Amino acid sequence: MDEKSRRVFSSKALNYFDELTKNMSYTKTAQLLGITQPALTQQIKKIEKVVGAPLFYSVGKKIYLTDAGTSLLKTTHQIFDLINGVTDQIQQESSEKTGTISIGLLSTAESMVIEDFIVEYNRINPNVIIDLNLLTRKELWDNIQNNQIDLAIMYLPDKNIKSWKIYKSKKIFSDNIMLIHGDEKLNKKKSVRYKDAIAKPWATYLETYYFAELLRERFRDALVDDPKVIARFSSPYQLLKFAQESDDVYTILPLSFCIAHQEMFKLYQTPLEPAISSDLSFVYREDKEKIPRIQEFLTEWDNFLNEMSYIDRLKSSR
């Protein structure tokens, strides 16, 4: 391959190609990459010219991978894995007392205990820089796959995970879903059955959010109709505000948020029956735990919770 062809297969070009295979839309991919659609199209055409075959074909407005595109995608991921492996190997040789730990936190997860720990950890290791990024589920997986974050903090199980071969998880807290309501009769019960929880209209998370998908799945499994949704939000604060300032509107929020922000609540909080719970967890590629500063970070996290439980820390943060 000559120098010109090698330049076509730059990391940027392969990243553009990889992102396009995830979205299968030139318009959406260009928007996510922050470039124009013609620039993206031109880059793909350059790759096709070098490989000597089309990478995509279209049926109507939809595009699909050709055999050549499938082969290149497999090789692209092998290249990314090789680079990630070399990066991890280099990082494993670094000191546990210096460097940066990049953490991606699910944007809808309660962050108070994590933030408190980062303050404590900084006192112990002031030369380790902690980057905390609030991300969506898709952004978390894209970033952890491309080695842009070391640790992801998210809810499990997650059906979007196609393979756990290179990932490990460390449970933080088992979080229950609570029905937020103003019904005194329901408040006297230990739990609320799904069919009773849909008596009033709901405000809930955006359709693609983890808890929204989890609720739909559990209601479907229980053969109960979905609640009538009149508003959707991305933030638990927005959900609580809408429910409390509306008349007879239910919403759902994780127990962790309810505990940490109890002083904000004017409504009752009752668990659903059957219970709906998810494990807030650290998720990371398995080689990450061999990096000294990641090892030390997770050890200090265990020490932090041994001194006071996660729930007690949620309560104390109020």
Short mmCIF file of the C-alpha atoms (twelve columns), coordinates in Angstrom:
data_MODEL
# 
_entry.id   MODEL 
# 
loop_
_atom_site.group_PDB 
_atom_site.id 
_atom_site.type_symbol 
_atom_site.label_atom_id 
_atom_site.label_alt_id 
_atom_site.label_comp_id 
_atom_site.label_asym_id 
_atom_site.label_seq_id 
_atom_site.Cartn_x 
_atom_site.Cartn_y 
_atom_site.Cartn_z 
_atom_site.pdbx_PDB_model_num 
ATOM 1   C CA . MET A 1   0.000   0.000   0.000  1 
ATOM 2   C CA . ASP A 2   1.452   3.366   -1.027 1 
ATOM 3   C CA . GLU A 3   1.686   6.404   1.237  1 
ATOM 4   C CA . LYS A 4   -1.479  7.983   -0.169 1 
ATOM 5   C CA . SER A 5   -3.510  4.837   0.502  1 
ATOM 6   C CA . ARG A 6   -2.122  4.551   4.020  1 
ATOM 7   C CA . ARG A 7   -3.261  8.102   4.735  1 
ATOM 8   C CA . VAL A 8   -6.794  7.126   3.699  1 
ATOM 9   C CA . PHE A 9   -6.826  4.492   6.448  1 
ATOM 10  C CA . SER A 10  -6.169  7.010   9.209  1 
ATOM 11  C CA . SER A 11  -7.699  6.550   12.651 1 
ATOM 12  C CA . LYS A 12  -10.113 9.357   11.792 1 
ATOM 13  C CA . ALA A 13  -11.291 7.628   8.605  1 
ATOM 14  C CA . LEU A 14  -11.794 4.305   10.379 1 
ATOM 15  C CA . ASN A 15  -13.672 6.042   13.186 1 
ATOM 16  C CA . TYR A 16  -15.969 7.686   10.617 1 
ATOM 17  C CA . PHE A 17  -16.572 4.308   8.976  1 
ATOM 18  C CA . ASP A 18  -17.192 2.590   12.331 1 
ATOM 19  C CA . GLU A 19  -19.633 5.296   13.450 1 
ATOM 20  C CA . LEU A 20  -21.535 5.046   10.163 1 
ATOM 21  C CA . THR A 21  -21.974 1.277   10.647 1 
ATOM 22  C CA . LYS A 22  -23.552 1.956   14.072 1 
ATOM 23  C CA . ASN A 23  -26.103 4.464   12.802 1 
ATOM 24  C CA . MET A 24  -26.545 3.369   9.162  1 
ATOM 25  C CA . SER A 25  -27.399 6.972   8.337  1 
ATOM 26  C CA . TYR A 26  -25.086 9.506   6.714  1 
ATOM 27  C CA . THR A 27  -27.122 12.417  8.084  1 
ATOM 28  C CA . LYS A 28  -27.231 11.221  11.698 1 
ATOM 29  C CA . THR A 29  -23.575 10.103  11.664 1 
ATOM 30  C CA . ALA A 30  -22.377 13.434  10.280 1 
ATOM 31  C CA . GLN A 31  -24.320 15.250  13.008 1 
ATOM 32  C CA . LEU A 32  -22.838 13.080  15.758 1 
ATOM 33  C CA . LEU A 33  -19.315 13.532  14.365 1 
ATOM 34  C CA . GLY A 34  -19.769 17.266  13.956 1 
ATOM 35  C CA . ILE A 35  -18.943 17.262  10.234 1 
ATOM 36  C CA . THR A 36  -20.920 17.867  7.047  1 
ATOM 37  C CA . GLN A 37  -22.606 14.992  5.247  1 
ATOM 38  C CA . PRO A 38  -20.575 15.601  2.029  1 
ATOM 39  C CA . ALA A 39  -17.345 15.385  4.062  1 
ATOM 40  C CA . LEU A 40  -18.427 12.030  5.500  1 
ATOM 41  C CA . THR A 41  -19.509 10.737  2.072  1 
ATOM 42  C CA . GLN A 42  -16.200 11.799  0.544  1 
ATOM 43  C CA . GLN A 43  -14.237 9.982   3.260  1 
ATOM 44  C CA . ILE A 44  -16.176 6.750   2.703  1 
ATOM 45  C CA . LYS A 45  -15.668 7.017   -1.076 1 
ATOM 46  C CA . LYS A 46  -11.911 7.373   -0.539 1 
ATOM 47  C CA . ILE A 47  -11.862 4.160   1.473  1 
ATOM 48  C CA . GLU A 48  -13.956 2.383   -1.174 1 
ATOM 49  C CA . LYS A 49  -11.502 3.513   -3.856 1 
ATOM 50  C CA . VAL A 50  -8.563  2.025   -1.955 1 
ATOM 51  C CA . VAL A 51  -10.278 -1.306  -1.177 1 
ATOM 52  C CA . GLY A 52  -11.722 -1.484  -4.683 1 
ATOM 53  C CA . ALA A 53  -15.269 -2.327  -3.644 1 
ATOM 54  C CA . PRO A 54  -18.357 -0.557  -2.243 1 
ATOM 55  C CA . LEU A 55  -18.766 -0.741  1.518  1 
ATOM 56  C CA . PHE A 56  -22.507 0.016   1.619  1 
ATOM 57  C CA . TYR A 57  -25.526 -0.500  -0.586 1 
ATOM 58  C CA . SER A 58  -28.928 1.138   -0.289 1 
ATOM 59  C CA . VAL A 59  -32.518 -0.085  -0.423 1 
ATOM 60  C CA . GLY A 60  -34.814 2.895   -0.546 1 
ATOM 61  C CA . LYS A 61  -33.570 5.334   2.067  1 
ATOM 62  C CA . LYS A 62  -31.803 2.685   4.147  1 
ATOM 63  C CA . ILE A 63  -28.171 1.629   3.779  1 
ATOM 64  C CA . TYR A 64  -26.624 -1.754  4.550  1 
ATOM 65  C CA . LEU A 65  -23.111 -3.208  4.734  1 
ATOM 66  C CA . THR A 66  -21.785 -5.103  1.722  1 
ATOM 67  C CA . ASP A 67  -19.582 -8.175  2.193  1 
ATOM 68  C CA . ALA A 68  -16.560 -5.912  1.734  1 
ATOM 69  C CA . GLY A 69  -17.959 -3.538  4.354  1 
ATOM 70  C CA . THR A 70  -18.508 -6.392  6.802  1 
ATOM 71  C CA . SER A 71  -14.906 -7.582  6.321  1 
ATOM 72  C CA . LEU A 72  -13.523 -4.079  6.814  1 
ATOM 73  C CA . LEU A 73  -15.653 -3.557  9.942  1 
ATOM 74  C CA . LYS A 74  -14.291 -6.753  11.489 1 
ATOM 75  C CA . THR A 75  -10.729 -5.667  10.755 1 
ATOM 76  C CA . THR A 76  -11.426 -2.146  12.057 1 
ATOM 77  C CA . HIS A 77  -12.541 -3.558  15.399 1 
ATOM 78  C CA . GLN A 78  -9.431  -5.745  15.506 1 
ATOM 79  C CA . ILE A 79  -7.317  -2.642  14.966 1 
ATOM 80  C CA . PHE A 80  -9.176  -0.787  17.724 1 
ATOM 81  C CA . ASP A 81  -8.735  -3.749  20.090 1 
ATOM 82  C CA . LEU A 82  -5.003  -3.875  19.299 1 
ATOM 83  C CA . ILE A 83  -4.594  -0.160  20.002 1 
ATOM 84  C CA . ASN A 84  -6.624  -0.463  23.209 1 
ATOM 85  C CA . GLY A 85  -4.463  -3.392  24.292 1 
ATOM 86  C CA . VAL A 86  -1.247  -1.469  23.721 1 
ATOM 87  C CA . THR A 87  -2.684  1.549   25.567 1 
ATOM 88  C CA . ASP A 88  -3.647  -0.618  28.542 1 
ATOM 89  C CA . GLN A 89  -0.230  -2.266  28.586 1 
ATOM 90  C CA . ILE A 90  1.449   1.117   28.757 1 
ATOM 91  C CA . GLN A 91  -0.922  2.303   31.471 1 
ATOM 92  C CA . GLN A 92  -0.316  -0.837  33.527 1 
ATOM 93  C CA . GLU A 93  3.309   0.203   33.841 1 
ATOM 94  C CA . SER A 94  2.399   3.610   35.210 1 
ATOM 95  C CA . SER A 95  2.321   4.617   38.865 1 
ATOM 96  C CA . GLU A 96  -0.848  4.206   40.913 1 
ATOM 97  C CA . LYS A 97  -0.223  7.640   42.434 1 
ATOM 98  C CA . THR A 98  -0.238  9.682   39.223 1 
ATOM 99  C CA . GLY A 99  -2.203  9.928   35.997 1 
ATOM 100 C CA . THR A 100 -5.867  10.302  35.118 1 
ATOM 101 C CA . ILE A 101 -8.895  8.079   35.731 1 
ATOM 102 C CA . SER A 102 -11.743 8.826   33.355 1 
ATOM 103 C CA . ILE A 103 -15.183 7.832   34.653 1 
ATOM 104 C CA . GLY A 104 -18.443 7.855   32.722 1 
ATOM 105 C CA . LEU A 105 -21.547 8.167   34.892 1 
ATOM 106 C CA . LEU A 106 -25.007 7.422   33.548 1 
ATOM 107 C CA . SER A 107 -26.642 10.845  33.430 1 
ATOM 108 C CA . THR A 108 -29.833 9.647   35.178 1 
ATOM 109 C CA . ALA A 109 -28.024 7.915   38.069 1 
ATOM 110 C CA . GLU A 110 -27.825 9.505   41.516 1 
ATOM 111 C CA . SER A 111 -24.320 10.975  41.783 1 
ATOM 112 C CA . MET A 112 -24.010 12.229  45.381 1 
ATOM 113 C CA . VAL A 113 -22.117 9.269   46.849 1 
ATOM 114 C CA . ILE A 114 -19.819 9.091   43.826 1 
ATOM 115 C CA . GLU A 115 -19.058 12.802  44.173 1 
ATOM 116 C CA . ASP A 116 -18.402 12.433  47.912 1 
ATOM 117 C CA . PHE A 117 -16.000 9.584   47.219 1 
ATOM 118 C CA . ILE A 118 -14.099 11.585  44.598 1 
ATOM 119 C CA . VAL A 119 -13.569 14.331  47.188 1 
ATOM 120 C CA . GLU A 120 -12.270 11.753  49.679 1 
ATOM 121 C CA . TYR A 121 -10.117 10.023  47.060 1 
ATOM 122 C CA . ASN A 122 -8.527  13.341  46.090 1 
ATOM 123 C CA . ARG A 123 -7.374  13.774  49.681 1 
ATOM 124 C CA . ILE A 124 -5.706  10.361  49.546 1 
ATOM 125 C CA . ASN A 125 -4.242  10.674  46.028 1 
ATOM 126 C CA . PRO A 126 -4.046  14.364  45.079 1 
ATOM 127 C CA . ASN A 127 -1.877  13.622  42.029 1 
ATOM 128 C CA . VAL A 128 -4.470  11.357  40.377 1 
ATOM 129 C CA . ILE A 129 -6.862  13.406  38.268 1 
ATOM 130 C CA . ILE A 130 -10.470 12.195  38.132 1 
ATOM 131 C CA . ASP A 131 -12.503 13.068  35.045 1 
ATOM 132 C CA . LEU A 132 -16.236 12.530  35.676 1 
ATOM 133 C CA . ASN A 133 -18.398 12.592  32.541 1 
ATOM 134 C CA . LEU A 134 -22.224 12.487  32.551 1 
ATOM 135 C CA . LEU A 135 -23.186 10.312  29.575 1 
ATOM 136 C CA . THR A 136 -26.113 8.491   28.003 1 
ATOM 137 C CA . ARG A 137 -26.087 4.685   27.815 1 
ATOM 138 C CA . LYS A 138 -24.981 4.726   24.171 1 
ATOM 139 C CA . GLU A 139 -22.228 7.218   24.930 1 
ATOM 140 C CA . LEU A 140 -21.054 5.068   27.851 1 
ATOM 141 C CA . TRP A 141 -20.685 1.970   25.687 1 
ATOM 142 C CA . ASP A 142 -19.090 3.837   22.787 1 
ATOM 143 C CA . ASN A 143 -16.594 5.490   25.127 1 
ATOM 144 C CA . ILE A 144 -15.673 2.355   27.055 1 
ATOM 145 C CA . GLN A 145 -15.297 0.362   23.832 1 
ATOM 146 C CA . ASN A 146 -13.029 3.016   22.308 1 
ATOM 147 C CA . ASN A 147 -10.974 3.353   25.507 1 
ATOM 148 C CA . GLN A 148 -12.073 6.930   26.116 1 
ATOM 149 C CA . ILE A 149 -13.201 6.153   29.666 1 
ATOM 150 C CA . ASP A 150 -11.722 3.718   32.184 1 
ATOM 151 C CA . LEU A 151 -14.826 3.030   34.261 1 
ATOM 152 C CA . ALA A 152 -18.515 3.277   33.463 1 
ATOM 153 C CA . ILE A 153 -21.106 3.635   36.221 1 
ATOM 154 C CA . MET A 154 -24.429 2.329   34.946 1 
ATOM 155 C CA . TYR A 155 -27.374 0.056   35.674 1 
ATOM 156 C CA . LEU A 156 -27.296 -3.674  34.965 1 
ATOM 157 C CA . PRO A 157 -28.547 -5.893  33.467 1 
ATOM 158 C CA . ASP A 158 -28.487 -4.112  30.124 1 
ATOM 159 C CA . LYS A 159 -29.707 -5.987  27.065 1 
ATOM 160 C CA . ASN A 160 -27.646 -3.677  24.848 1 
ATOM 161 C CA . ILE A 161 -24.507 -5.536  25.935 1 
ATOM 162 C CA . LYS A 162 -23.987 -8.067  23.177 1 
ATOM 163 C CA . SER A 163 -20.965 -9.774  24.709 1 
ATOM 164 C CA . TRP A 164 -19.405 -9.760  28.173 1 
ATOM 165 C CA . LYS A 165 -16.189 -11.462 27.025 1 
ATOM 166 C CA . ILE A 166 -13.962 -8.436  27.586 1 
ATOM 167 C CA . TYR A 167 -15.980 -6.672  30.310 1 
ATOM 168 C CA . LYS A 168 -16.258 -7.032  34.067 1 
ATOM 169 C CA . SER A 169 -18.606 -5.413  36.559 1 
ATOM 170 C CA . LYS A 170 -18.535 -4.475  40.230 1 
ATOM 171 C CA . LYS A 171 -21.872 -3.972  41.975 1 
ATOM 172 C CA . ILE A 172 -22.360 -0.696  43.833 1 
ATOM 173 C CA . PHE A 173 -25.985 -0.776  44.971 1 
ATOM 174 C CA . SER A 174 -29.234 -2.563  44.137 1 
ATOM 175 C CA . ASP A 175 -31.654 0.220   43.240 1 
ATOM 176 C CA . ASN A 176 -35.440 -0.251  43.359 1 
ATOM 177 C CA . ILE A 177 -37.962 1.652   41.267 1 
ATOM 178 C CA . MET A 178 -40.431 3.655   43.372 1 
ATOM 179 C CA . LEU A 179 -43.871 4.881   42.324 1 
ATOM 180 C CA . ILE A 180 -44.210 8.571   43.175 1 
ATOM 181 C CA . HIS A 181 -47.832 9.532   43.887 1 
ATOM 182 C CA . GLY A 182 -50.218 11.520  46.076 1 
ATOM 183 C CA . ASP A 183 -52.670 8.732   46.902 1 
ATOM 184 C CA . GLU A 184 -53.032 8.199   50.666 1 
ATOM 185 C CA . LYS A 185 -54.619 4.769   50.178 1 
ATOM 186 C CA . LEU A 186 -51.669 3.545   48.143 1 
ATOM 187 C CA . ASN A 187 -49.277 5.020   50.703 1 
ATOM 188 C CA . LYS A 188 -50.731 2.735   53.387 1 
ATOM 189 C CA . LYS A 189 -49.728 -0.305  51.361 1 
ATOM 190 C CA . LYS A 190 -46.285 -1.888  51.437 1 
ATOM 191 C CA . SER A 191 -46.224 -2.001  47.644 1 
ATOM 192 C CA . VAL A 192 -48.326 -1.131  44.601 1 
ATOM 193 C CA . ARG A 193 -49.340 -3.685  41.993 1 
ATOM 194 C CA . TYR A 194 -48.691 -2.781  38.367 1 
ATOM 195 C CA . LYS A 195 -52.396 -2.647  37.488 1 
ATOM 196 C CA . ASP A 196 -53.038 -0.182  40.340 1 
ATOM 197 C CA . ALA A 197 -50.035 1.919   39.361 1 
ATOM 198 C CA . ILE A 198 -51.601 2.844   36.016 1 
ATOM 199 C CA . ALA A 199 -54.802 4.322   37.479 1 
ATOM 200 C CA . LYS A 200 -53.465 7.829   36.839 1 
ATOM 201 C CA . PRO A 201 -51.476 9.311   33.931 1 
ATOM 202 C CA . TRP A 202 -47.685 9.204   34.166 1 
ATOM 203 C CA . ALA A 203 -44.693 11.415  33.622 1 
ATOM 204 C CA . THR A 204 -41.736 9.189   32.841 1 
ATOM 205 C CA . TYR A 205 -38.255 9.024   31.333 1 
ATOM 206 C CA . LEU A 206 -37.638 9.457   27.618 1 
ATOM 207 C CA . GLU A 207 -38.541 6.326   25.637 1 
ATOM 208 C CA . THR A 208 -34.945 5.280   24.950 1 
ATOM 209 C CA . TYR A 209 -33.826 5.642   28.576 1 
ATOM 210 C CA . TYR A 210 -32.956 2.585   30.643 1 
ATOM 211 C CA . PHE A 211 -35.762 2.823   33.202 1 
ATOM 212 C CA . ALA A 212 -38.388 3.537   30.541 1 
ATOM 213 C CA . GLU A 213 -37.364 0.423   28.622 1 
ATOM 214 C CA . LEU A 214 -37.185 -1.632  31.832 1 
ATOM 215 C CA . LEU A 215 -40.705 -0.563  32.884 1 
ATOM 216 C CA . ARG A 216 -42.154 -1.443  29.473 1 
ATOM 217 C CA . GLU A 217 -40.506 -4.858  29.603 1 
ATOM 218 C CA . ARG A 218 -41.743 -5.658  33.121 1 
ATOM 219 C CA . PHE A 219 -45.301 -4.459  32.441 1 
ATOM 220 C CA . ARG A 220 -45.386 -6.488  29.227 1 
ATOM 221 C CA . ASP A 221 -44.146 -9.614  31.046 1 
ATOM 222 C CA . ALA A 222 -46.876 -9.107  33.657 1 
ATOM 223 C CA . LEU A 223 -49.517 -8.701  30.902 1 
ATOM 224 C CA . VAL A 224 -50.368 -5.218  32.178 1 
ATOM 225 C CA . ASP A 225 -51.018 -2.298  29.846 1 
ATOM 226 C CA . ASP A 226 -48.492 0.518   29.762 1 
ATOM 227 C CA . PRO A 227 -49.532 3.610   31.720 1 
ATOM 228 C CA . LYS A 228 -50.911 6.611   29.865 1 
ATOM 229 C CA . VAL A 229 -47.874 8.886   29.470 1 
ATOM 230 C CA . ILE A 230 -48.488 12.627  29.285 1 
ATOM 231 C CA . ALA A 231 -44.885 13.873  29.632 1 
ATOM 232 C CA . ARG A 232 -41.339 12.555  29.237 1 
ATOM 233 C CA . PHE A 233 -38.132 13.961  30.712 1 
ATOM 234 C CA . SER A 234 -34.452 13.083  30.908 1 
ATOM 235 C CA . SER A 235 -33.859 14.138  34.517 1 
ATOM 236 C CA . PRO A 236 -35.294 12.805  37.808 1 
ATOM 237 C CA . TYR A 237 -35.496 16.396  39.053 1 
ATOM 238 C CA . GLN A 238 -37.716 17.276  36.089 1 
ATOM 239 C CA . LEU A 239 -39.930 14.245  36.703 1 
ATOM 240 C CA . LEU A 240 -40.398 15.092  40.373 1 
ATOM 241 C CA . LYS A 241 -41.133 18.751  39.649 1 
ATOM 242 C CA . PHE A 242 -43.719 17.885  36.993 1 
ATOM 243 C CA . ALA A 243 -45.478 15.303  39.183 1 
ATOM 244 C CA . GLN A 244 -45.574 17.575  42.236 1 
ATOM 245 C CA . GLU A 245 -46.851 20.599  40.338 1 
ATOM 246 C CA . SER A 246 -49.504 18.638  38.401 1 
ATOM 247 C CA . ASP A 247 -52.809 17.182  39.521 1 
ATOM 248 C CA . ASP A 248 -52.979 13.399  40.012 1 
ATOM 249 C CA . VAL A 249 -49.916 12.509  37.942 1 
ATOM 250 C CA . TYR A 250 -47.710 9.563   38.870 1 
ATOM 251 C CA . THR A 251 -44.064 9.135   38.062 1 
ATOM 252 C CA . ILE A 252 -41.296 6.661   38.861 1 
ATOM 253 C CA . LEU A 253 -37.889 7.356   40.374 1 
ATOM 254 C CA . PRO A 254 -35.035 5.198   41.667 1 
ATOM 255 C CA . LEU A 255 -34.868 4.639   45.413 1 
ATOM 256 C CA . SER A 256 -31.378 6.181   45.531 1 
ATOM 257 C CA . PHE A 257 -32.748 9.512   44.294 1 
ATOM 258 C CA . CYS A 258 -35.633 9.377   46.770 1 
ATOM 259 C CA . ILE A 259 -33.287 8.795   49.720 1 
ATOM 260 C CA . ALA A 260 -30.759 11.428  48.690 1 
ATOM 261 C CA . HIS A 261 -33.365 14.136  48.038 1 
ATOM 262 C CA . GLN A 262 -36.068 13.325  50.586 1 
ATOM 263 C CA . GLU A 263 -36.408 16.963  51.589 1 
ATOM 264 C CA . MET A 264 -37.652 17.789  48.065 1 
ATOM 265 C CA . PHE A 265 -40.589 15.366  48.177 1 
ATOM 266 C CA . LYS A 266 -44.182 16.391  48.761 1 
ATOM 267 C CA . LEU A 267 -45.494 13.102  47.313 1 
ATOM 268 C CA . TYR A 268 -45.431 9.540   48.615 1 
ATOM 269 C CA . GLN A 269 -42.918 6.920   47.465 1 
ATOM 270 C CA . THR A 270 -44.041 3.299   47.287 1 
ATOM 271 C CA . PRO A 271 -42.246 0.313   45.714 1 
ATOM 272 C CA . LEU A 272 -43.908 -1.562  42.879 1 
ATOM 273 C CA . GLU A 273 -45.007 -5.195  43.134 1 
ATOM 274 C CA . PRO A 274 -43.374 -7.269  41.751 1 
ATOM 275 C CA . ALA A 275 -40.319 -5.207  42.642 1 
ATOM 276 C CA . ILE A 276 -38.323 -3.707  39.780 1 
ATOM 277 C CA . SER A 277 -34.657 -3.350  40.635 1 
ATOM 278 C CA . SER A 278 -31.350 -2.858  38.871 1 
ATOM 279 C CA . ASP A 279 -27.770 -2.987  40.064 1 
ATOM 280 C CA . LEU A 280 -25.854 0.260   39.812 1 
ATOM 281 C CA . SER A 281 -22.396 -1.013  38.917 1 
ATOM 282 C CA . PHE A 282 -18.902 -0.163  37.787 1 
ATOM 283 C CA . VAL A 283 -18.356 -1.626  34.314 1 
ATOM 284 C CA . TYR A 284 -14.907 -1.810  32.727 1 
ATOM 285 C CA . ARG A 285 -12.840 -3.750  30.249 1 
ATOM 286 C CA . GLU A 286 -11.158 -6.611  32.106 1 
ATOM 287 C CA . ASP A 287 -7.601  -5.371  31.512 1 
ATOM 288 C CA . LYS A 288 -8.390  -2.126  33.314 1 
ATOM 289 C CA . GLU A 289 -8.189  -3.711  36.756 1 
ATOM 290 C CA . LYS A 290 -4.507  -4.483  36.055 1 
ATOM 291 C CA . ILE A 291 -3.724  -0.769  35.838 1 
ATOM 292 C CA . PRO A 292 -2.325  0.210   39.282 1 
ATOM 293 C CA . ARG A 293 -4.302  3.419   39.731 1 
ATOM 294 C CA . ILE A 294 -7.576  1.687   38.708 1 
ATOM 295 C CA . GLN A 295 -6.840  -1.130  41.161 1 
ATOM 296 C CA . GLU A 296 -6.144  1.371   43.894 1 
ATOM 297 C CA . PHE A 297 -9.254  3.417   43.070 1 
ATOM 298 C CA . LEU A 298 -11.549 0.369   43.359 1 
ATOM 299 C CA . THR A 299 -9.839  -0.712  46.606 1 
ATOM 300 C CA . GLU A 300 -10.369 2.724   48.121 1 
ATOM 301 C CA . TRP A 301 -13.999 2.583   46.993 1 
ATOM 302 C CA . ASP A 302 -14.448 -0.661  48.962 1 
ATOM 303 C CA . ASN A 303 -12.841 0.965   52.006 1 
ATOM 304 C CA . PHE A 304 -15.147 3.955   51.598 1 
ATOM 305 C CA . LEU A 305 -18.284 1.776   51.705 1 
ATOM 306 C CA . ASN A 306 -16.891 -0.401  54.508 1 
ATOM 307 C CA . GLU A 307 -16.755 2.700   56.684 1 
ATOM 308 C CA . MET A 308 -20.378 3.583   55.886 1 
ATOM 309 C CA . SER A 309 -22.851 1.764   53.632 1 
ATOM 310 C CA . TYR A 310 -24.085 3.214   50.349 1 
ATOM 311 C CA . ILE A 311 -27.598 3.784   51.720 1 
ATOM 312 C CA . ASP A 312 -26.274 5.473   54.874 1 
ATOM 313 C CA . ARG A 313 -24.105 7.722   52.734 1 
ATOM 314 C CA . LEU A 314 -27.144 8.622   50.629 1 
ATOM 315 C CA . LYS A 315 -28.982 9.602   53.807 1 
ATOM 316 C CA . SER A 316 -26.047 11.568  55.186 1 
ATOM 317 C CA . SER A 317 -25.677 13.522  51.962 1 
ATOM 318 C CA . ARG A 318 -29.065 15.197  52.472 1 
# 
